[in-house]
Amino acid sequence: MEELRHRISEDLGDLIEGEIRIDQTAVSLYSSDASLYEIPPLAVAFPRSAADVEQLAAWSARNGVPLTPRGSGSGLAGGALGRGIIIDFSRHMNRVISISSDQVRVQPGITRDRLNEALRPHGRYFAPDPSGSRTTTVGGMLAVDAAGSHAVRIGSARDHVVSIECVVSGGQRFEFGRESITAASDTTPRFVDHDQADVLYDRRLDPEQLIGQTPATRRASIIQQLAELLQQNQDLIRRHQPALIRNCCGYMLRNILRDDHLDLPRLLAGSEGTLAAFTEATLYTMALPEHRSAALLMFSSLESAILAVQLILPMDPSACDLLDRRLLSLGRERDPRFSRIILPDAEAGLIVEFSGSSEQEVGQRLDDLQNQIRRNGIQFKVTRIATEFADVELLWALPAQVVSLLATFRGESRPLPFVEDIAIPPEELTGFLAAARSVFQKYEVTATLYAHVASGQLHFRPIMPVPSRNSATQIEEISRDLYRQVINFGGSISGEHGDGLSRTSFVRSQYGPLYTVFQQLRAIFDPLQLMNPDKIVSNDSRLTIRYLRNNQVSALTSGSTSSLLPIMELNWSASEAAQTAVSCNGCASCRVPDEAGRMCPFVEDLSDEELSPRAKANLLRRALCSENSFELLQYGSARKVVESCFNCRQCQIECPSEVNIPHAVTEARAHFFRQHGHTRTSWLLSRVHTYAGIVSRFSFPGNQLLRSRLIRKMLQRFIGLAADRRLPAFARRAFLDSPRVLREDNSGAPGSSRPTVVYFVDYFSNHHDTELAEAFVRVLEHNGFRVFIPRGQTISGMNMVSVADLPAARSVAEQNLRELAEPAREGYPILCTEPSAALCLTQDYPRITDDEDAQIVAARTMDAGSFLLNLHREGKLRTDFTPLSLRVAWHTPCHIRALTRTAAMLELLKLIPRLTVLEIEKGCTGMAGTFGLAAEHFAQSLQIGQELVSTMETIDADAGVTDCSSCRMQMEQRAEIPTLHPIKLLALSYGLMPRLAQQLKSVPSGLSMS
């Protein structure tokens, strides 16, 4: 296999403009998608043009290596997995080519949302709306004939395709549209004999014969053979492929041959890359709907909701979706906007939408709907009516959010997507749901249900133990019994997600004798059976379970020198780490930036799978569960994956499944760097505290030298410190060496008449911004607290955790625990003005050390803002603030969001009279501690924080405000106003430190911060 991989790299590396990857990292990352399956490919290709795809298809035919097209890898059925070469269209082939009045030309790798962003200024949109439209590529939508909530009104992807440019096996590229049938020619090459049903693929076919055909000849051959096949089997097609609102099982043959024309785009849509690889497509667009109204209806039983659906459907809604009790509960718990409109005792909910020519019309249709349901005696409650665009979109955000949240189920059992794509005639829903319930009861499982009931599309997810390769599972049995009922009720086993690996084994059961026609059709396009094999057509009866992911931690091979797994770097077992990685369902939401959140700052678009948080989870899972445990983390190719993280923690917040990616990547990085070592720059910058004390003793000449461009260039050359980074001045004396700390009454001894808190100072307040430390102590004392500052404390170690230097981080953690454990046992709150320090003490110390004191300290630690805000909410915070006539620009640090998801300091600033706070939510600053200090990351740091940096350059404000010292550095990088910690404004308004007013006049300049 390795020899073949190297041949692929050598041959195709010179043939295509794009990239070919054969390293173990790429192979691992493209072994899985959002399904339950895993197939390691031989290689991954990233074509830059259709010409590259031609070369791949020709080489594939010549060498017998399969090809599998892939978009974002968000499919639930495993359709984008294969054992040959994966073709990732999302990295380079992701552009809008042209836009006309009612059509658009696109490449397959563009996402549906990005396409619609380009169409919106033209008043148009691409209408099919799968729930994952942020991540789903247009090529992927066409491959599975994607639909969505509005399918009952606007149809599916195949209803919106004008033409498709594609490349077939052998390397010919051509455009297929609505093709006229011409008389067959004796000279037309035939690669399959349709008169013999048992002759499906000509194994004797010389690949060079296939490759040597011109595009025109091959195109004509396909059209003529296809026309013959369909003409011969029209009766069979009509009998066995009945009309359904939704059906993407098998190949769509119904109504492809009409009036001496072949509608080939309708055939290719839903073919899952088994007939050809799509390189461009021309799509119909629709005018944006002018008037929409929607309502959320709550029901006390699922049966009542289904009865209501039967009354709603004749009213011609543009969408009608059903959510069961579990999904509604997830929505209530996840988002406060939904908690107000989802009744706690509701067993089912319906989202119903109408569109019309006027606001009055759509409003009237909602009124008619309610009256119709009431007249039939069905009990329900309307909890939200939406007529404005934003309100309607909010209602549709509910199913989009909660379906992803299904992966947050704790424990061994989770809702699994393997029978999640059933389509039933809407009028048969009541009977079928009763039959489906009986099937699930037979196997003693329950299932969640989300449904586009207007089009009969049912998304079941049985709650079962996560299956693993070679482990017992009932997936096949449940699928078989449930699909029998689907067929009995005239439905389809695949509605909009494709057959993939989940359902291909059951396609024959749905279509009977028509399956042979599918085989013959496949042979016309792909006589060598190399285009995404084992999808739609396959002879493998165990396909549904054959390629299940390996989720069990592996022992080392018998030939290894040790029978034990490698020692985990964090304080968890290999099984715990694997379960964390397994909890990533691969939904791909982390592959694209989200304007409403922050997700991963490294992810700017769909260009690179390796940068995504999903890649980190997959890398760790594969490392733990592969036969050669942890060998994967020793490859140099893993560097890009493990280094594309600076520990901002936003992926865990934004991940719909709340996967602990930060600790997963820390574990992976620690093992990688144990093998490869840290760079000199990361090692030195993460230990800046060790020489900061020396510089502080000579702060005047030291600060002068740091302002010198010559010295800074020398530091960049020898240390790697960015020469153009504005740096803070060193204080003349560290705060921990100040009289306040060294005096005898700095004690945490019990017996004080005032409540006691502990102040954990951390690096920046100790060596640079000592006035912040002093201001915080005074604010606490002003509010009646005794402040204990342990003298032996050191830095939190977050910089070391961020670069996965865990031995060094463990050392400082142990020192701090010795200082903080006793006060924590006394019940004293441990407060941090640095969010990163609070995060490190609460979330990282229990993971980097097994000291039982770590849990005790973590339980007592909190950030300064949360502590003060809690005081205020309890009515215990003094509010004798004097007015501050200032305009300040507020930024919420990533680590505050990771700690509390609430900007407590922002709420406190609003208590100060006449202080105007401008909230500038521009995402991550890109500074991330020592990351932005390093010369090698300086440009990338500014690029990530570009919006915030630019805003600070031009904003009409007196100062910036944030409670993160790292963010402050980036905010001042190009600004002409200072940035302060909010504690200083509180102290100034309290009248405790009038000299702080001078800091508002200090401005950053040259290479120095304010």
C-alpha positions, -999 to +999 in steps of 0.1 A: +000+000+000+028+024+009+044+017-025+012+026-042+009+057-022+043+069-032+035+061-069+004+082-066+024+111-052+051+108-078+028+105-108+001+130-099+025+155-082+037+163-117+004+161-135-019+184-115-016+220-104-032+212-071-018+192-042-016+155-035-012+143+001-003+108+011+010+114+046-006+097+076-021+129+089-040+137+057-051+100+054-063+101+090-082+133+087-100+122+055-108+088+068-141+100+084-168+125+079-200+133+099-212+097+096-205+066+118-179+053+093-142+054+087-122+043+056-086+053+053-079+065+017-047+060-002-043+097-009-061+131-008-061+154-039-069+191-038-076+201-075-073+237-085-092+233-118-113+210-138-082+201-158-067+186-126-098+165-122-094+152-157-059+141-149-071+124-117-098+105-136-075+094-163-048+082-139-075+065-118-087+045-148-052+036-160-042+024-125-074+010-111-075+034-081-110+046-071-120+083-068-143+097-042-154+134-045-158+153-012-171+187-002-172+196+035-174+161+047-207+168+065-227+139+051-244+115+076-243+084+054-206+081+047-209+090+010-176+110+010-155+081+022-135+058+000-104+036-001-088+053-031-082+090-038-104+115-020-109+146-041-115+176-019-132+203-039-137+227-010-101+240-008-096+256-042-127+250-064-151+271-044-159+302-065-190+319-080-181+321-117-209+342-130-244+356-121-271+364-145-307+374-141-321+340-130-290+317-131-257+314-114-226+294-124-205+279-095-178+255-087-187+226-065-167+236-034-187+267-025-210+265+005-247+272+001-245+302+025-216+318+007-234+313-026-265+331-012-243+359+002-232+365-034-267+363-047-284+385-021-274+419-036-291+407-068-323+399-049-319+362-056-311+330-037-304+293-043-335+279-027-329+243-014-321+247+023-305+218+041-301+225+078-263+226+075-262+252+048-233+271+065-211+241+059-227+221+030-211+227-004-232+230-035-214+200-050-224+180-019-260+192-022-261+181-059-245+148-050-273+138-026-301+159-041-304+179-009-336+195+001-347+209+035-376+224+053-390+242+023-389+212-001-427+209-003-427+243-020-394+247-038-384+211-043-349+197-040-315+204-056-323+186-088-352+209-094-328+239-096-301+226-119-297+239-155-266+220-164-236+202-149-200+201-161-185+168-150-156+145-155-162+108-160-138+079-153-112+079-180-107+117-178-132+132-203-149+164-193-182+177-208-214+196-200-247+178-195-280+196-198-313+187-213-300+165-242-317+157-275-316+120-283-300+111-317-301+079-336-276+053-324-245+050-345-227+017-352-194+034-345-204+045-310-183+026-284-204+004-261-189-007-228-219-028-215-244-051-232-279-041-220-295-072-235-277-093-208-288-083-174-260-103-157-233-086-177-228-054-156-191-045-160-168-055-187-137-066-167-118-072-199-121-036-210-088-021-217-085+012-196-066+028-225-096+023-247-117+042-222-091+069-217-085+073-254-120+084-262-125+121-271-149+140-248-174+143-277-174+106-285-177+096-249-205+121-243-224+108-273-219+072-262-233+079-227-263+097-241-272+071-266-267+041-243-286+058-215-315+066-239-317+029-249-316+018-213-344+041-202-366+033-233-363-004-226-373-001-190-399+026-189-426+003-175-403-010-149-393+025-138-430+036-135-439+005-114-409+006-090-400+042-087-433+059-078-436+097-074-427+110-040-421+145-028-387+133-015-366+104-028-329+102-034-326+064-030-308+048-059-307+068-092-336+090-102-348+075-135-384+087-134-391+114-159-355+116-171-365+106-206-392+130-218-403+140-253-371+127-270-349+145-245-328+133-216-328+155-185-293+145-174-289+171-146-318+155-128-302+121-132-268+133-120-283+150-090-284+124-062-258+102-079-233+107-050-202+109-073-208+074-086-214+085-122-191+115-125-172+142-105-189+176-108-166+205-116-191+233-124-228+237-123-253+263-137-282+267-112-315+284-113-320+311-087-352+324-072-363+358-061-360+364-024-395+360-009-409+393+000-435+383+026-432+353+050-449+345+083-442+316+106-455+303+139-443+279+166-471+256+178-468+235+210-487+202+215-492+180+245-487+148+225-469+137+193-502+123+180-520+157+183-492+173+163-495+147+136-533+152+134-527+189+131-502+183+102-529+166+082-551+197+086-522+221+078-510+204+046-540+212+024-534+249+033-503+248+012-476+259+037-442+267+024-427+246+052-439+226+082-414+209+105-419+188+136-397+185+166-402+159+194-399+164+231-362+157+233-353+183+207-375+209+223-358+203+256-324+208+241-336+240+226-349+253+259-316+244+277-293+257+250-306+292+241-325+316+264-344+329+233-360+295+229-365+289+266-392+316+265-411+301+236-409+264+243-433+251+269-416+228+295-443+201+292-446+201+254-443+167+238-441+180+202-437+213+184-445+225+148-429+253+129-452+263+101-444+289+075-465+306+048-453+329+020-475+352+000-478+384-020-485+407+010-480+409+047-518+408+051-521+376+031-495+357+051-509+369+084-544+358+074-531+324+065-516+320+100-550+330+115-568+305+092-544+277+103-552+283+140-589+284+134-588+252+114-569+233+141-592+246+169-624+236+149-611+200+149-608+200+187-570+197+188-554+213+219-524+234+211-507+267+220-490+292+197-460+305+215-445+327+188-457+343+156-431+359+134-437+382+104-403+400+102-374+384+084-352+382+115-380+367+136-388+341+110-351+331+107-349+328+145-376+302+144-358+282+118-326+285+138-343+263+164-341+230+144-307+240+129-293+243+165-310+214+183-302+187+157-265+193+162-270+193+199-280+156+198-244+147+201-243+163+236-261+134+251-239+121+280-232+085+286-225+055+264-257+059+244-263+087+219-287+094+191-272+077+161-277+087+124-282+055+104-320+055+097-322+093+098-334+099+062-368+082+057-394+097+034-431+087+036-461+100+017-474+127+041-509+112+042-494+080+056-475+096+085-498+085+112-498+049+103-461+047+096-451+064+129-471+038+148-453+011+129-419+027+135-426+029+172-432-008+172-399-015+155-380+006+181-399-011+209-389-045+196-353-036+200-359-017+233-345+016+220-360+050+218-354+075+190-354+112+186-375+126+157-371+157+136-393+158+105-400+180+075-436+167+077-449+188+049-428+166+025-429+135+046-392+135+055-385+119+088-351+121+106-350+093+133-320+089+155-322+058+177-305+063+211-279+035+213-244+028+223-219+043+199-209+014+177-173+005+170-158-018+144-160-055+154-183-048+183-219-061+185-246-037+173-282-039+162-279-013+135-284-038+107-314-054+123-332-021+132-325-008+097-339-039+080-371-040+100-377-003+098-371-002+060-396-030+055-422-008+070-410+021+049-415+001+017-449-012+029-461+024+033-448+034-002-419+055+011-382+057+005-353+048+027-333+078+015-350+112+013-322+138+012-290+125+027-281+099+002-275+062+004-238+062+012-225+034+033-256+035+056-283+025+031-267+011-001-272-025+011-309-018+012-314-001-021-321-035-038-348-042-012-366-009-021-365-013-059-364-050-066-359-057-104-352-020-110-319-024-092-305-042-122-312-011-143-292+009-117-263-014-122-265-011-160-267+027-157-236+027-135-218+007-160-226+032-188-209+060-169-183+040-150-175+007-167-144+002-145-164+008-113-139+034-100-162+063-092-170+063-055-175+025-054-199+008-029-223+037-030-259+032-044-248+000-062-228-026-043-226-064-039-215-060-002-245-071+019-228-060+052-219-025+040-240-009+067-216-021+095-184-031+077-167+003+079-179+015+113-154+037+130-129+022+154-137+040+186-120+016+211-086+024+225-061-001+211-033-018+230+001-018+214+009-046+190+024-078+204+057-070+189+060-038+208+084-034+237+055-025+260+021-040+265+008-007+279-005+024+262+018+054+262+015+075+293-011+102+289+002+137+293-030+151+309-046+137+340-071+114+322-070+078+309-066+069+273-102+058+273-114+091+286-094+110+260-107+087+233-143+093+244-137+130+243-125+127+207-153+103+198-179+128+210-170+149+179-197+139+155-178+155+125-207+178+117-182+203+100-197+234+117-162+242+128-149+243+092-164+277+085-164+310+104-196+320+121-205+356+123-227+350+153-198+334+172-161+331+171-153+294+166-117+289+156-096+319+146-076+298+123-106+288+103-112+316+078-131+296+051-134+261+039-099+260+025-081+237+049-095+207+069-063+205+089-070+239+106-104+229+118-111+218+154-126+187+140-092+177+127-078+178+162-104+155+175-100+131+146-062+131+150-064+122+187-091+096+181-071+079+154-039+081+174-056+064+204-076+039+185-053+029+157-032-003+158+000+015+164-011+038+192+003+073+192+025+066+162+004+091+142+015+119+165+051+113+158+048+122+121+060+156+111+030+160+090+009+164+121+026+197+130+002+218+110-027+203+128-014+206+163+001+241+158-031+256+144-043+263+179-034+289+204-058+278+231-085+304+228-111+278+239-137+291+215-142+258+197-156+242+228-181+271+233-192+272+196-192+234+190-228+222+188-217+190+206-196+209+232-166+187+225-136+194+247-113+201+218-089+223+238-078+194+261-078+170+232-055+192+212-033+198+242-029+161+246-020+156+210+004+186+210+021+174+241+029+140+225+039+156+193+063+180+210+077+153+232+089+137+200+099+168+180+106+194+206+095+230+209+109+258+189+134+280+207+110+310+204+081+292+220+103+278+248+118+312+256+086+333+254+066+309+275+092+314+302+094+352+301+087+353+338+120+337+346+140+368+334+113+395+339+124+399+375+160+407+364+148+432+339+125+449+365+156+456+386+170+475+358+137+488+344+149+522+332+177+511+309+157+479+301+127+498+289+149+522+269+165+493+251+131+478+243+122+510+225+152+508+202+146+493+168+181+480+166+178+461+198+144+448+188+158+435+155+185+417+175+159+402+198+139+390+168+169+374+153+181+356+184+150+351+204+122+353+178+104+382+195+085+402+168+105+435+162+073+455+154+053+443+184+044+471+208+055+460+242+046+470+278+071+487+299+086+467+329+076+480+363+104+493+386+094+467+411+073+435+408+040+438+426+049+406+446+080+424+459+060+455+469+055+466+506+018+457+503+026+421+498+056+419+521+040+435+551+031+413+580-006+418+579-008+402+544-021+370+558-049+346+553-050+335+589-086+328+601-102+351+626-104+384+606-135+405+612-137+411+575-144+384+548-112+373+532-104+368+495-072+356+479-057+376+449-038+355+423-017+382+406-002+364+375+025+377+353+013+409+336+000+425+368+031+415+386+058+427+362+041+453+340+008+467+352+013+468+390-012+497+393-039+472+381-030+449+410-031+479+434-064+491+420-080+457+425-069+454+461-083+489+468-116+481+451-119+449+472-109+468+504-134+495+496-161+468+495-151+455+530-128+426+521-094+416+535-072+407+506-046+380+510-018+379+484+003+347+488+039+356+484+051+324+470+027+324+440+041+324+405+026+327+370-004+306+362+014+286+335-012+293+308+015+302+283+031+268+289-002+250+286-009+269+253+023+256+238+017+221+254+049+223+275+031+203+302+061+194+324+069+231+329+032+239+334+029+211+359+059+225+379+044+260+383+009+245+390+024+225+418+040+256+433+008+276+431-012+248+446+011+248+476+003+285+481-034+283+473-046+250+487-049+260+523-068+293+517-091+273+493-098+248+522-107+278+544-133+287+518-117+319+506-125+329+470-094+330+448-097+359+424-079+366+392-078+399+373-063+380+343-089+358+326-063+333+314-051+327+349-087+320+361-092+296+332-059+279+339-066+274+376-101+262+371-099+240+339-062+232+334-048+225+368-071+195+374-059+181+340-022+187+342-017+174+377-033+146+398-029+166+430-062+165+448-057+201+458-061+211+421-099+203+423-102+222+456-084+253+442-104+251+409-137+251+428-128+283+447-113+303+417-131+328+397-124+359+376-125+393+393-155+405+372-177+376+380-170+380+417-178+417+418-209+412+396-222+385+420-217+410+448-238+435+429-266+411+422-266+402+459-268+439+468-234+439+485-213+459+460-209+496+469-222+518+441-208+552+453-194+558+418-185+593+407-193+601+371-167+595+344-175+615+312-157+591+289-164+570+258-147+536+260-145+507+235-152+474+251-138+440+239-147+407+254-117+384+257-120+348+245-110+334+278-138+353+296-162+337+271-147+303+279-150+309+316-185+324+320-199+333+285-210+365+303-189+397+302-193+406+339-169+436+337-191+450+309-221+449+332-201+466+360-189+494+338-226+502+331-229+512+368-206+542+364-225+574+357-219+592+323-196+564+311-204+555+275-194+519+267-192+510+230-193+473+225-170+462+196-175+425+191-149+418+164-140+383+173-106+371+186-078+396+188-053+371+175-028+379+202-033+348+223-005+353+249+029+346+235+015+336+200+013+372+189+047+380+204+066+356+181+079+370+149+069+339+130+032+345+140+032+383+140+015+388+106-010+360+112-018+374+146-026+408+130-046+391+102-068+373+127-074+404+147-076+427+117-111+439+123-105+448+160-071+464+152-086+485+125-115+495+146-092+507+174-073+528+149-104+548+139-129+546+167-142+577+184-134+568+220-111+580+248-098+545+255-102+508+249-113+485+278-107+448+283-098+426+312-072+406+292-036+419+291-029+399+259-059+415+242-048+449+254-015+445+236-033+438+203-058+466+208-029+491+212-008+477+184-019+504+159-041+526+181-036+561+193-056+557+224-048+536+255-065+504+266-072+499+303-084+471+325-120+479+337-109+475+373-089+507+369-121+526+358-139+512+388-111+523+411-110+557+394-148+562+397-147+551+434-122+579+439-096+554+452-067+562+428-071+596+411-037+592+395-052+566+372-067+595+352-032+601+339-033+567+321-062+580+300-037+606+286-009+581+280-010+569+244+008+540+227+035+551+203+065+536+185+073+502+199+057+509+233+023+504+248+006+532+268 
